[in-house]
Amino acid sequence: MSKSIQVTRSSMPYFEEYVEEIKDLWKSHWLTNMGVKHRQLERELLEYLNVSNITLFTNGHLALENIISTLDLTGEVITTPFTFASTTHAIVRNGLKPVFCDINPDDYTIDADKLESLITERTSAIVPVHVYGNVCNVEKIGKLANKYNIKVIYDAAHAFAVTVNGISIANFGDASMFSFHATKVFNTIEGGAVTFQDEKLYKKLNELKNFGITGCESVGYVGGNAKMNEFQAAMGICNLRHVDGEIEKRKFVVEKYAERLNNIKGIKICKPRRGVKSNYAYFPLVFDGYKVNRNEIFEKLKSQDIFARKYFYPLTNSFECYKGRFDAGKTPVARYISDRVLVLPLYADLDLEDVNRICDVILDK
Ligand SMILES: *Cc1c(COP(=O)(O)O)cnc(C)c1O
């Protein structure tokens, strides 16, 4: 039996490198609450992502919940159902109503041409997702947001290190959320961040992630606890040193997949838009008119101990917990893609041999 292949494998620094990084914590005994490592990682990420403002969180989901909360949104928020549960939940858990916009069939990001018809006087924000690291139509979304005076918060969980015509992805909209979960291109074990335009938000975001404590004897907000600890930050400091190399290795894997799977009738590969520097976070295939369907490929791979993922199926507007509240029939393109998409295993150290084994199963070779 050949070895099993998971959809992803977390990037880790050398063991000695991490141990070296956490050593001083045994001197300071300062383990969380915006310590030295936390501050260092914030500084390094500001530079790496080329942004003016950033604050770290214990995970990406709470980063998103907190930035939504910080902006005091009301009423309706337009978003995509073709995403991870987190995006929709973060809106609903803030007491806001998600309004689902369909996606475009080329790169599966929110269809900017369908946005305007969904904007009402109750709309306070748009939460698009750079899904798979594919960049949303940021120009058009920015124009609409200006015209209607609404906020834009990008779920950039998949888009760490992506640039558009040399501009860091973290610079679009009012704010962007990044996830540093173990499965993402850059990880702090669990972790996340918000980058944002308005520097005044820094204080409030930091207070919100620390129970809303605004002073020694004052609590100004009903905040939660979403602080990144020092061990997470130390992991981030180490992983950040290697992330460019990891992305290069991912690129190699993606190119090998593409060589085998390009120009196969009924298999669609998604290519980055012009000017976009990709982070090679995911390798989604859409099976449309191929000799076997997505579910059969998924099962066939599984029977060989190869674990692909149906990202994103089901759509968030079809979740059991939202039963009766939304109509997935209103986002037909998202539903179509969701029924046909499969994300193949992809990580920096995936062997060429394994890539070929996976392609052989798909191509029935
Ligand atoms: C991973 C992910 C999140 C949540 O991030 P966590 O760090 O796991 O909390 C949110 N949105 C998308 C699209 C994601 O893939």
The ligand as an SDF file (V2000), in Angstrom:
LIG
                    3D

 15 15  0  0  0  0  0  0  0  0999 V2000
   -9.1110   29.5470    7.1360 C   0  0  0  0  0  0  0  0  0  0  0  0
  -10.1890   30.4940    6.7230 C   0  0  0  0  0  0  0  0  0  0  0  0
  -10.8060   31.3630    7.6310 C   0  0  0  0  0  0  0  0  0  0  0  0
  -10.6410   31.2620    9.1210 C   0  0  0  0  0  0  0  0  0  0  0  0
   -9.3640   31.3450    9.5770 O   0  0  0  0  0  0  0  0  0  0  0  0
   -8.9210   30.5920   10.9290 P   0  0  0  0  0  0  0  0  0  0  0  0
   -7.5340   31.1290   11.1360 O   0  0  0  0  0  0  0  0  0  0  0  0
   -8.9450   29.1290   10.6610 O   0  0  0  0  0  0  0  0  0  0  0  0
   -9.8360   30.9990   12.0060 O   0  0  0  0  0  0  0  0  0  0  0  0
  -11.7000   32.2960    7.1500 C   0  0  0  0  0  0  0  0  0  0  0  0
  -12.0010   32.3760    5.8510 N   0  0  0  0  0  0  0  0  0  0  0  0
  -11.4600   31.5390    4.9430 C   0  0  0  0  0  0  0  0  0  0  0  0
  -11.8290   31.6850    3.5030 C   0  0  0  0  0  0  0  0  0  0  0  0
  -10.5580   30.5560    5.3570 C   0  0  0  0  0  0  0  0  0  0  0  0
  -10.0590   29.6840    4.4700 O   0  0  0  0  0  0  0  0  0  0  0  0
  1  2  1  0
  2  3  1  0
  2 14  2  0
  3  4  1  0
  3 10  2  0
  4  5  1  0
  5  6  1  0
  6  7  2  0
  6  8  1  0
  6  9  1  0
 10 11  1  0
 11 12  2  0
 12 13  1  0
 12 14  1  0
 14 15  1  0
M  END
$$$$
